[in-house]
Amino acid sequence: MWDDRSYDTPINRRFPEASHIDVPEGVTDIGYLELSNYKKLETVSLPQSLKTIGYCAFLGCENLKEIHIPDGVTTICEGAFRECKSLRAIELPDSVQDINRMMVSGCTSLESIRLSSALTSIGEYTFSGCKSLHTVELPSALKEIIHNAFQGCSSLTEISIPENVEEIWFEAFLNCSSLKTMRMPISLRSFGRDVLQGCDTLETIELYGKLSKDKPIPEWLETLVSDKCSTCEIILEGRRITPINKD
């Protein structure tokens, strides 16, 4: 947190009526609920000294339209930008090592996000309710997608899962109702129940990579077939491995 007295203009007095706030250089942590529910806030300038954006720091800043997260930020805590309903895009610098659950949950205008290349996990409900999100590129370092991470991303049409991902937890893409194409590695260790529940427009799941000779069919594939995917093509190495059933 910072001392109000460090602010040198009237707009920087931590009044909820502010439309712009300059967080002073030297601040390393925007704390618990620090700027939450500033209903008129549209823009924020963050200092290069910043390391952590705390729990629900900008929760409910429904007119926040843009924010630049400086290089050097390593942690974005739970619900940091939750229900910032006017936020259209966000870029996470590669210094970000950890994002927690519900980071941008309920950001209904969010169309695109650039994730840190260092990210290894996407927490639960991180993007839930981001109904305008139509594109997201997952970093190659990613290892797991936690449950309900993309729930209700109803504009998302395609997703490519990087080869280092080992686990996709249950209901990760629940009710992604416009999802048509999914690409993911055959090397996955775990594919949870109802990952694709409510993805009724899904047409193609492309599996890439080589099958192991001693265990050619991964155990999670049976789950995949029964998880409302029997009506779409599942393709491996250019070959359909399940029939299309439109009945």
C-alpha positions as CSV (number, residue, x, y, z in Angstrom):
1,M,0.0,0.0,0.0
2,W,1.0,3.6,-0.3
3,D,0.7,6.8,1.7
4,D,-2.0,9.2,0.4
5,R,0.4,12.0,1.2
6,S,2.7,10.9,-1.6
7,Y,0.1,12.0,-4.1
8,D,0.7,15.5,-5.5
9,T,-2.4,16.2,-7.6
10,P,-6.1,16.4,-6.5
11,I,-7.1,13.4,-8.7
12,N,-4.6,11.2,-6.8
13,R,-6.3,11.4,-3.4
14,R,-7.8,7.9,-3.5
15,F,-11.3,9.3,-3.9
16,P,-13.7,6.8,-5.7
17,E,-14.7,9.7,-8.1
18,A,-11.2,9.7,-9.8
19,S,-11.2,8.8,-13.5
20,H,-7.4,8.5,-13.5
21,I,-4.9,7.5,-10.9
22,D,-1.1,7.7,-10.9
23,V,0.4,5.2,-8.5
24,P,3.7,6.7,-7.4
25,E,7.1,5.3,-8.3
26,G,8.5,3.3,-5.4
27,V,5.3,1.5,-4.7
28,T,5.9,-2.3,-4.9
29,D,2.5,-3.7,-3.9
30,I,-1.0,-2.7,-4.7
31,G,-2.7,-4.2,-1.7
32,Y,-5.9,-6.0,-0.7
33,L,-8.9,-4.3,-2.3
34,E,-6.8,-1.2,-2.6
35,L,-8.6,0.4,-5.6
36,S,-11.7,-1.8,-5.7
37,N,-15.1,-0.4,-6.7
38,Y,-13.7,2.9,-8.1
39,K,-16.7,3.1,-10.4
40,K,-15.5,6.1,-12.4
41,L,-11.9,5.0,-12.8
42,E,-11.0,4.7,-16.5
43,T,-7.2,4.6,-16.6
44,V,-4.3,3.9,-14.2
45,S,-0.6,4.5,-14.5
46,L,1.4,1.9,-12.6
47,P,5.1,2.4,-11.5
48,Q,8.1,0.5,-12.8
49,S,8.8,-0.4,-9.2
50,L,5.6,-2.5,-8.9
51,K,6.0,-6.2,-8.1
52,T,2.6,-7.4,-6.9
53,I,-1.0,-6.6,-7.7
54,G,-2.9,-7.8,-4.7
55,Y,-6.2,-9.6,-3.9
56,C,-9.1,-8.0,-5.8
57,A,-7.1,-4.8,-6.1
58,F,-9.2,-3.5,-9.0
59,L,-12.4,-5.5,-8.3
60,G,-15.5,-3.9,-9.7
61,C,-13.8,-1.0,-11.5
62,E,-16.4,-1.2,-14.1
63,N,-15.3,1.7,-16.3
64,L,-11.6,0.8,-16.3
65,K,-10.8,0.7,-20.0
66,E,-7.1,0.1,-20.2
67,I,-4.1,-0.7,-18.0
68,H,-0.5,-1.2,-18.7
69,I,1.2,-3.7,-16.4
70,P,4.9,-2.8,-16.2
71,D,7.9,-5.2,-16.6
72,G,8.9,-6.4,-13.2
73,V,5.5,-7.4,-11.9
74,T,5.8,-11.1,-10.8
75,T,2.5,-11.9,-9.1
76,I,-1.1,-11.0,-9.9
77,C,-3.3,-12.2,-7.0
78,E,-6.8,-13.6,-6.9
79,G,-9.5,-11.5,-8.5
80,A,-7.2,-8.6,-9.3
81,F,-9.3,-7.3,-12.2
82,R,-12.5,-9.2,-11.5
83,E,-15.6,-7.6,-13.0
84,C,-13.7,-4.8,-14.7
85,K,-16.5,-4.8,-17.3
86,S,-15.1,-2.2,-19.7
87,L,-11.5,-3.7,-19.9
88,R,-11.0,-4.7,-23.5
89,A,-7.4,-6.0,-23.6
90,I,-4.6,-6.8,-21.2
91,E,-1.0,-7.8,-21.7
92,L,1.0,-9.6,-19.0
93,P,4.8,-9.0,-19.1
94,D,7.1,-12.1,-19.1
95,S,8.1,-11.2,-15.6
96,V,4.7,-12.5,-14.4
97,Q,5.3,-15.9,-12.9
98,D,2.0,-16.4,-11.2
99,I,-1.7,-15.5,-11.8
100,N,-4.3,-16.6,-9.4
101,R,-8.0,-17.6,-9.6
102,M,-10.6,-15.3,-11.0
103,M,-7.9,-12.8,-12.2
104,V,-10.2,-11.3,-14.9
105,S,-13.4,-13.2,-14.1
106,G,-16.5,-11.3,-15.3
107,C,-14.6,-9.0,-17.6
108,T,-17.3,-9.1,-20.1
109,S,-15.7,-6.8,-22.7
110,L,-12.3,-8.4,-22.6
111,E,-11.5,-9.5,-26.2
112,S,-7.9,-10.5,-26.0
113,I,-5.1,-11.2,-23.5
114,R,-1.4,-11.6,-23.9
115,L,-0.1,-14.1,-21.3
116,S,3.4,-14.2,-19.9
117,S,5.8,-16.7,-21.5
118,A,6.8,-17.8,-18.0
119,L,3.4,-18.9,-16.9
120,T,3.0,-22.6,-15.9
121,S,-0.5,-22.7,-14.6
122,I,-3.9,-21.0,-15.3
123,G,-5.9,-20.9,-12.1
124,E,-9.5,-21.8,-11.5
125,Y,-12.1,-19.4,-13.0
126,T,-9.3,-17.1,-14.3
127,F,-11.3,-16.2,-17.4
128,S,-14.8,-17.3,-16.4
129,G,-17.5,-15.1,-17.8
130,C,-15.2,-13.4,-20.3
131,K,-17.9,-13.6,-22.9
132,S,-16.1,-11.4,-25.5
133,L,-12.8,-13.2,-25.4
134,H,-12.2,-14.5,-28.9
135,T,-8.5,-15.2,-28.9
136,V,-5.9,-16.4,-26.4
137,E,-2.5,-17.8,-27.1
138,L,-1.3,-20.1,-24.3
139,P,2.5,-20.0,-23.5
140,S,4.7,-23.0,-24.3
141,A,5.8,-23.2,-20.6
142,L,2.2,-24.0,-19.5
143,K,1.8,-27.2,-17.6
144,E,-1.8,-27.2,-16.3
145,I,-5.2,-25.6,-16.8
146,I,-7.2,-25.7,-13.6
147,H,-10.9,-26.3,-13.4
148,N,-13.4,-23.8,-14.8
149,A,-10.5,-21.6,-16.1
150,F,-12.3,-20.7,-19.3
151,Q,-15.9,-21.3,-18.2
152,G,-18.5,-19.3,-20.2
153,C,-16.0,-17.8,-22.7
154,S,-18.8,-17.9,-25.2
155,S,-16.9,-16.1,-28.1
156,L,-13.9,-18.3,-28.0
157,T,-13.8,-20.2,-31.3
158,E,-10.5,-22.1,-31.1
159,I,-7.9,-23.1,-28.6
160,S,-4.5,-24.7,-29.0
161,I,-3.0,-26.5,-26.0
162,P,0.8,-26.4,-25.8
163,E,2.7,-29.7,-25.8
164,N,4.1,-29.2,-22.2
165,V,0.6,-29.2,-20.7
166,E,0.1,-32.3,-18.6
167,E,-3.3,-31.7,-17.0
168,I,-6.6,-30.1,-18.0
169,W,-8.9,-30.1,-15.0
170,F,-12.6,-30.8,-14.9
171,E,-14.9,-28.2,-16.6
172,A,-12.0,-26.2,-17.8
173,F,-13.9,-25.1,-20.9
174,L,-17.4,-25.4,-19.6
175,N,-20.0,-23.7,-21.8
176,C,-17.6,-22.3,-24.3
177,S,-20.6,-22.4,-26.7
178,S,-18.8,-21.1,-29.8
179,L,-15.7,-23.3,-29.6
180,K,-15.3,-25.2,-32.9
181,T,-11.7,-26.4,-32.9
182,M,-9.4,-27.6,-30.2
183,R,-5.8,-28.8,-30.6
184,M,-4.0,-30.6,-27.8
185,P,-1.1,-33.0,-27.2
186,I,-1.6,-36.8,-27.1
187,S,1.0,-36.7,-24.2
188,L,-1.6,-35.3,-21.8
189,R,-1.6,-37.2,-18.5
190,S,-5.0,-36.1,-17.3
191,F,-8.2,-34.8,-19.0
192,G,-10.9,-34.2,-16.4
193,R,-14.6,-34.8,-16.4
194,D,-16.9,-32.5,-18.4
195,V,-14.0,-30.4,-19.7
196,L,-16.0,-29.7,-22.8
197,Q,-19.5,-29.8,-21.3
198,G,-21.7,-27.3,-23.1
199,C,-19.3,-26.9,-26.1
200,D,-22.1,-27.8,-28.5
201,T,-20.6,-26.3,-31.6
202,L,-17.3,-28.3,-31.3
203,E,-16.4,-29.8,-34.6
204,T,-12.8,-31.0,-34.4
205,I,-10.4,-32.1,-31.8
206,E,-6.9,-32.5,-33.2
207,L,-4.5,-34.6,-31.2
208,Y,-0.8,-34.1,-32.0
209,G,2.3,-36.0,-31.0
210,K,3.3,-39.6,-31.2
211,L,1.6,-42.5,-29.4
212,S,3.7,-44.6,-27.0
213,K,4.3,-48.1,-28.3
214,D,3.7,-49.7,-24.9
215,K,0.6,-47.6,-24.2
216,P,-0.8,-46.5,-27.5
217,I,-4.2,-45.1,-26.3
218,P,-4.0,-42.7,-23.3
219,E,-6.5,-43.4,-20.5
220,W,-8.1,-40.0,-20.7
221,L,-9.1,-40.5,-24.3
222,E,-12.0,-42.7,-23.1
223,T,-13.2,-39.7,-21.0
224,L,-12.8,-37.4,-23.9
225,V,-15.0,-39.6,-26.1
226,S,-17.8,-39.8,-23.5
227,D,-17.5,-36.1,-22.6
228,K,-20.1,-34.8,-25.2
229,C,-17.5,-35.2,-28.0
230,S,-19.0,-38.2,-29.8
231,T,-20.5,-35.8,-32.3
232,C,-17.3,-34.3,-33.4
233,E,-14.2,-35.5,-35.2
234,I,-11.3,-36.6,-33.1
235,I,-8.2,-36.6,-35.3
236,L,-4.7,-38.0,-34.8
237,E,-1.9,-37.8,-37.4
238,G,-4.5,-36.8,-40.0
239,R,-6.7,-39.9,-39.3
240,R,-10.1,-39.8,-37.7
241,I,-10.1,-42.1,-34.6
242,T,-13.8,-41.8,-33.7
243,P,-16.8,-41.8,-36.0
244,I,-19.1,-38.8,-36.4
245,N,-22.5,-39.5,-34.8
246,K,-25.1,-36.8,-35.5
247,D,-28.0,-38.8,-34.2
